[in-house]
Amino acid sequence: MRFTVSNGVWVISHINFEHNHELAKPEERQFLRSCRKIFEASGGVDVGRRRTKPLSYLGNDFGGDRNVQFAKKDMGNYLPREMGNMMEPGDVQGLLNYFRRKKCEDPSFFYAVQVNQLNQATNFFWRDGRSKLDYDCFGDVVSFDATFRLNKYNLICAPFVGVNHHWKNMLFGCAFLLDESTHSYVWLFESFLESMGNTQPKTIFTNENEAMSKAIETVFMKTRHRLSTGHIVKDARRNLANQFANLEFMKYLNKCFYECHDETEFQVSWDDMINKFSLGDHLWLKKLYSLRDKWCLVFNSDTFSANIDSVQRSDSIDTVFHQVSTKRMDVISFVQHFEEKTKEMHLDELEDDHFCKHVVPRLQVWNGILNHAVYVYTSKIFNFFEMELLGCMGVRMKEVCKDGEVCIYEAIEEGQQKVCKINYNLSTQDISCSCKLFERMGILCRHALKAFDFNNLTQIPVQYILKRWTKEAKKGIVVRVSNERHGLSSNTVKSVQSLRLSELMHMGSNVYSIASLSDSGTKIVKEKLAEAMELLEKDEEIVNRLAHAKKVDSSPSLNAISDIWTMASLSQV
């Protein structure tokens, strides 16, 4: 609705009677312009708190620090003066107590502790319930970095990082390790998989470490292991300091990393670089070459990576964790810091979701496929797609063969020598391109889009819309569980229950958010929950599991079981 004001009178100049966007959820209210002011009553923060972290405490009332950021200019004298310590000094027992408290607050919270022969805790892993839901949606690619240290304890601090549908970092969990032995890494990776339903990612990126590589071969048997380009570049700066300032050398090195079209071209380019700069005896380059199948793009173009290894993303994670590791921070303070960073990333995602629902990017050209993409993909992914579609204008394509319903094309970009081969099935609309952009990124390349345009397609075929990149990425979530169900151990049974609980809590959260909008909605949900509880109490499998749990004392607490979602998760039915 738009208004004009004339002589103090408001006149409606335009109105759209159809509500043309989704209503904001309660947790999104801070993104509305009408909700960006801190009222005087909200400013009354305890004066006993220190002035150093005021936003953290206001954030508790406003749903997170990000919500406060919208109204910082209105805070005035509301900043508190003093704040006492939040927790006791951090030691192992304190850390375990903290994890247990988090488990009581969030039944989906997961933590594991490894002890040595003297029964001393040596390694820790934890993740919250939301991270499990995130992994169900975006756990196809994981980045694991074990290069950070907590100075106070010299503990290895190793986060598991993913990328969401807005192409932004998200945290799947974190670990503290006392050493970098294969044994420790095997324990950690097995704990991580257990917490995530034993579903392995398609690709895992890590720093280079021999013990870690052996552990990945043992645990992630279905996963492609790749080395982080960002870490290789850092090592190259140290080991090739003289050559790194040489632009010609960097051109050769970049070609070996990103620009070779096949393994033969890579080998020729590598040999040319070694010979031209007389580096045949360079030990670090010899080792790098021996690991080429883990870092060179040409050896990994057939495996999905989501481009998670980009320099931009690596730098942002480095910033977060190096800020922590440079301070003398105890373990509990770090866990709290990690928790806050996780919440910040969730708020980032919530804001991006809100933006995608209410703002449609302006199309640079009118095109049926582009118009389809703008309503399917998130804004960031749409930008990638749009770049590929506009790149079609620089692609020259010809049909070289047709066998029944299958057409074979050759495409070449202006100014390039590489010829891409495209296979297109006219009846099924299946398409493949030798550049393999879709295989590694999940977005159609300009060559495939050129073939679609050549055949007058006006929509993206459904098989080429990767749900993890869409606005609906988290709707209709299906908990991912490994198909290997034979001979399940008791730990695996608990893990499967945890998975069912995660799915139910995700669905329940959406139901509660909608129901809370009105008294009638709340009444409906309460009545249906009461009916569901009566049915659950009569379910034979649940009754048997509860009876068994009382005998072995290995089930969730009675308080947790009283929660309808926890009880329902005890059985598949």
Order of alpha helices (4+ residues) and beta strands (2+ residues): beta-beta-alpha-alpha-alpha-beta-beta-alpha-beta-beta-beta-beta-alpha-beta-alpha-beta-alpha-alpha-alpha-alpha-alpha-alpha-alpha-alpha-alpha-beta-beta-beta-beta-alpha-alpha-alpha-alpha-alpha-alpha-alpha
